[in-house]
Amino acid sequence: MTTANLLDFDLDGLAAFCERLGEKRFRATQLFRWIHQRGASDFAQMTDLAKSLREKLAGNARVEGLPVLTQQESADGTIKWLFDVGDGNAVEAVFIPEDDRGTLCVSSQAGCAVGCRFCSTGHQGFSRNLSTGEIVAQLWFAEHFLRKHLKREERVISNVVMMGMGEPLQNYAALVPALRTMLDDNAYGLSRRRVTVSTSGVVPMIDRLGADCPVALAVSLHAPNDGLRDDLVPLNRKYPLAELLDACQRYLAHAPRDFITFEYCMLDGVNDQPEHARQLIELVRAQGISCKFNLIPFNPFPASGLLRSPQPRVLAFAKLLSEAGIVTTVRKTRGDDIDAACGQLAGDVKDRTNAARRMAERRTVVLHPARKKAASTVQEQ
């Protein structure tokens, strides 16, 4: 008999499932807490549930995470997991510890269909969308593993970034219930400001996310004009920059933060010249959009034909943006000794599916706007 994996349900979905079993909503809340707050998967352990409900659950449901194929820990404390999602496909999640937060980078698809030039996942192709349960399972496993691993009783993961394998907004139906579970006080209780969806620019879904489940938004920009972005991010041919930035402006009316983060992968001789910085400044000024730029060192892979911008050029680029009044950060690489840095994730299961194209928030050098601080001021975030 087919049983339901309860990781697939947000609280409303779990309540509907319990009602089908003849149970009241408060039972769903109890069950939700057992699964997500306590990490329980054995219904027999859920002692405040009626024995009759536990018996129903044993016959109709399961709590099933993803098998862990490998786990690697970096010298800096970063941990990377490779999860088996079946049929030879695997996805990766990465935990990045900081003094003031713990961030988990989560995948939404096995592979990716967008095909960005600088993204190893895109070069390897698309296999399938993950289910809600497969998205949530990465957080469920990591949170409860880390509590034991770090010998902590309180919550370890304070931030989740949908920046692993895949384009989250092309898996919208599974994404939104997963986000709601992350935000629910009966589950992980994360702040909307601390859950980030990163997109390459699926304009209609940005609008839907703003209406359905507004969280922090990061946009993979990577170019200051349509001609260059068409080449680097093929989705731009469908949703060009003007449409994308209009959608970002609309999103701000619902967003938990008062700015959009623009991710910008620094590519040697491609998008890293002073003229590109000036074009970016003109672009955001013309739109009047409140934003922050996150400049990302590129981690080369052979199929890309691209190289990383030299650090002095990256810092000069950042200074131009900062002097124009735009908050600008330059990411510092974390976990590169276990290939867990930005763009390095690659699990050797199937060549076409096993890599991730973006990494999570990590320690950054921050250049604050000239109107707030001197552009030369640098601090750790």
N, C-alpha and C positions, 0 to 999 in steps of 0.2 A: 504494500500500500504506500502511495506517495504521501509524505508528510511535509508540512510547511516549515521552512526555516525561519524562525522568529526574528533573525537578524534582518530579514527583508522588510520588516514593518516599522514605520514610525508609530508613535503612541496611538494616533487615530486608527491606523491600520491594525494595530494589535487589539484595540478595543473592538473593532468590527469582527476580528477573528474570534475573540472571546465570546462575543454575542452569538456567533454561529455555533458555539459550543454550549450555549445556554447560560452564559455567565455575565455578570454585571461589569460595567466599565472599571470600577475600582480594582477589580481583580487584574485587569490589564495593567494598571498603574503599578501594582505590587510586582507583577511579573516583569515589567519593564525595568524596574529598579534592580531586581535580582540579576537580570541579564547584563545590564550595562553598568550599574554602579558597583555591583559585587563580582561581575565576571562569571556568574554561575551558568553552567550548561546542563547540569543534572537536575531534573525536576524534583527528584527525591530530596534534594538539599533545601528546597524552597519551603521551609517549615511553616511559614505563616499562610501558605495557601492550603485551602481545604483538600483533604485526601482525595475526594472525588474529582476535583479539578486536576490534581497532579496525575491522576489515572487517565483522565481525558487527554491531557497534554502528552503523556507518554505514548498514547496511541495515535495522536494526530499531529504532533509537532516535534521539532528538534531545534537545538541551538548549535549550529555547525559553522565553525570558522574555516579558514583556509589553511591547508597544509603548508608548513614552512619548509622550503627546499634548502635554503641557506640563510645563515645569519653571520654578519661580519661587524666587528666593532673597531672603530678608528682610534688612533692614539688621542684624538681630541674629544672622545666620548660619543661621537656620531655612531649610530647603529643603523645598518641597512639589512632589510629582510627581503628575500625573494619568495613570493607566494605562488603556489601552484593553483591555477584556475582551470585546469583540465585541458584535454586534447593537445597536450604539448605546449600550451601557452602559460606564461608566467608574468606576474607584475611585481613591482617593487615599491616598498615604502621605506622612508628614511626618518629617523628621529634625530633632531638636532638640539642638544642641550645648551642652554644659556644660563647666566647667573639669575636672570629675572624671568625666564620663560622656558618652556619645553615645546618645540614645534615638531609636528608630524607632517611630512609630505606624503600625500595620498594619491594613488592612481585611480582613474575613472574608466579607462579602456585598456584592453590588451592590444597594443599597437596604437597607431594614430593615422587618420585619413587625411589630415591637413597638408602634410608634406612640406613643412618649412625646411629651407635649405640647410640651416644650421642645427637641425634636430635629428639626432640619430634614430629616434623612434619613427619619425616620418619616413626616413629612408628605408626602414625595414617593413613598412606596410601596416595595414589594419587587419586585425583578426575579428574582434567582436567587442560590444559594450559589456561592461561589468554590470551585474545586478546590484540593486540597493544593498543586499546582504553582503556582497563581495566588497563593496566600497566600505561599508560600516565595519566589516570583519577586520580590516587593516587597523582601524582605531581600537576596536574591541580587544584584539590580540595585543597590540603594542601597549596600551594603557595598563592592562593587568599583568603583562609580562614585566613591564618596567617597575611597577610597584614592588613586585617580588625581587627583581634584579637589583633595585636600588634600596630595598628594605624601607619602603615608604608606605604609609597608610593613606596619605592624602593624594589628591589628583596630581599626576605627573605631567600630563599633556595639557598645556594651556592654550595652544594655538594649533589650528589645522589649516593647511594650505593645499588646495586642489591643484597641485603643480607637478604631479607625477606623470606617468604615461597617459596619453590621451587628451582630447579636447572635451572638458567637462560639459560644455553646453551642447555638444552633439550627443550627449547621453542624458538629456534633461529629465526624462521620466524617472530614471533611477537616481539621479543626483538630488533632486529636491527632497524626497523622503529621507535620504541619507543626511542631508544638511539639517533637516528638522530634528532628527535623532541626536545629532551633535549638539544642537542648541537647547534641547529639552532639559529642564531642570531635574526631571526624573531619570535622566540618562547621564550625559556628560556635562551639561550645564555650561557650555562654552558661550562666551559673549559673541554677538554678531560682529563686533569689531575684530574679533580674534579668529574668525573663520573666513578664509579668503578663497574665492573662486578666480582662477586665472584662465583667461580666454584669449584665443588668437583673433577674436572679433566676430562672433556669430550674432549679428545685430538683432534679429528678432528675439533671440533667446535672452539677450541682455535685458530687453524690455520686459520679457516675461519674468525673469528672475527678480527684477525690481518690484514687480507686482506680487509675486508669489512668496519669495523668501529672500529679502534683501540682506546680503552679507557684504563684507568688504570685497571690492572688485579690483583685480589687477588685469591689465590688458597688455598682451605681447605686441608691442608697437614695432620696434626694431628698424624703422625707417621713417624719414621725415617727409617723403613724397610718395605719390602713388606709383610712379614708375619703378622706383627701387623696391617698394614694399610688394608690388606685384611679383617681383623676382624672388624675394626672400620669404614672403608669406602668401602663397597662392590664393588663399581665401580672400585677399584684398581685391581680387578681380571681381568678386561677387559683392563684397561690402567694402567699397573704397573708404579712404580716410575721412572724408567729410561726413559720410553716413555713420561711420564708427564713432567719431567724436560727438556727433549729435546724440547718439544713443548713450554715450558716457555722460553727457550733460543731463539727459533725462534721468539717468540712473541716480544722479546725485540727489534728486528730490526724495529718494527713498533710502539712500545708503546710510549705514550706521557711522561712516566716516565722511568728513566734508571734503574729501579729495579722492581722485582716482589714481592708482599707482600704474605708471607706464613702465613696463619692463623693456629694456633695450640691451640686446646682446652686442657687445663691441667686437666688430669684425675688421681685421686689419685691411685698410685701404678700401673698404666697401662702404661703411656707414659711420666712420669715426673721424671725419675731417671737420675742421672749424665751420665750413660751410653747412655741413649737416646739422651741427649744433644750432647755427643761426636759423636754419629752416625750421627746426623743432620749436625754437622760441617763437618764431612768427606763426607757426601752426597753432600752438596753444593760446597765444595772444589773440589770434583772429577768432578762435572759438570762445575765448573768455572762460576756459575751463580750469577749475581748481584741480591741480595735479601734483604728483611727486614722481620723479624719475628714479628708477633703480637700474644703474648701469651694471651689466653682468659680464664678467670675463668669459670669453668663449673657450670651451674645452674641445680642441680639434679632434675630429675622427676622419679616417681616410676618405670616405665617400663624399665628404662635404666640399673638399677643395678649398676650404677656408682656413684662415689663421687668426690667432688671438691678437687683438690690438696691444701694442706695447703699453706698459703701465703709465709712463709719462704722458702719452697721448690720451689715455683714458682720464687721467686727472686734469689735463688741460681742457678736455671736453666737458668734464663735470664743472670746472670753474666757470666756463662760459655760461652754462645753464644757471649756476648758482648766482652769478653776477646779474643775471636777468631776473632774479627774484624767484627762481624755481627750486624748491627743496630737492636736492639730488644726493643719492647715496651710491657708493661704489661697493659692491659685494666683495666680501672676503671669502675665499673658498674654504669650505669645511668638508672633512671626510674624503679628501682626494686620495689618501693612501689606501682606501678601500673602494675606489672608483665610485664614490657617492657624491661627488661635487656636481655642480650644475652641468647637465648634459652628458654625464658620464655613466649614469645608471644603465647597466646592460646585463641581463641574465641570460646565460647561454643555454637556452632551451630550444627556441626556434629563432633563426637569424632574423626573420621578418617581424617578430613581435617583441623581442626582449630588450627594450631599452626605455629609458624615460627621457623626456625632452627638457624638463625644467626641474630645478630643485627648489627647496623651500626657503623661507626666510632664514638667513644666517647672519652672523656678525657682519656689520657693514661699517664702512667709513662714511660719515655723513658730512656733506657740505651744505650748510644752511644758507638761505637766501641772503643776498647782500643787504636787503632792507631790514633784516633781523640781526645779522652778524656779518663781520668781515668775511669775505669769500675765502680767505686763507684759513679760517678757523676749521679745524678738523677734530671730530670727537668720535668715540665709539658709541654705537647704538646697541 
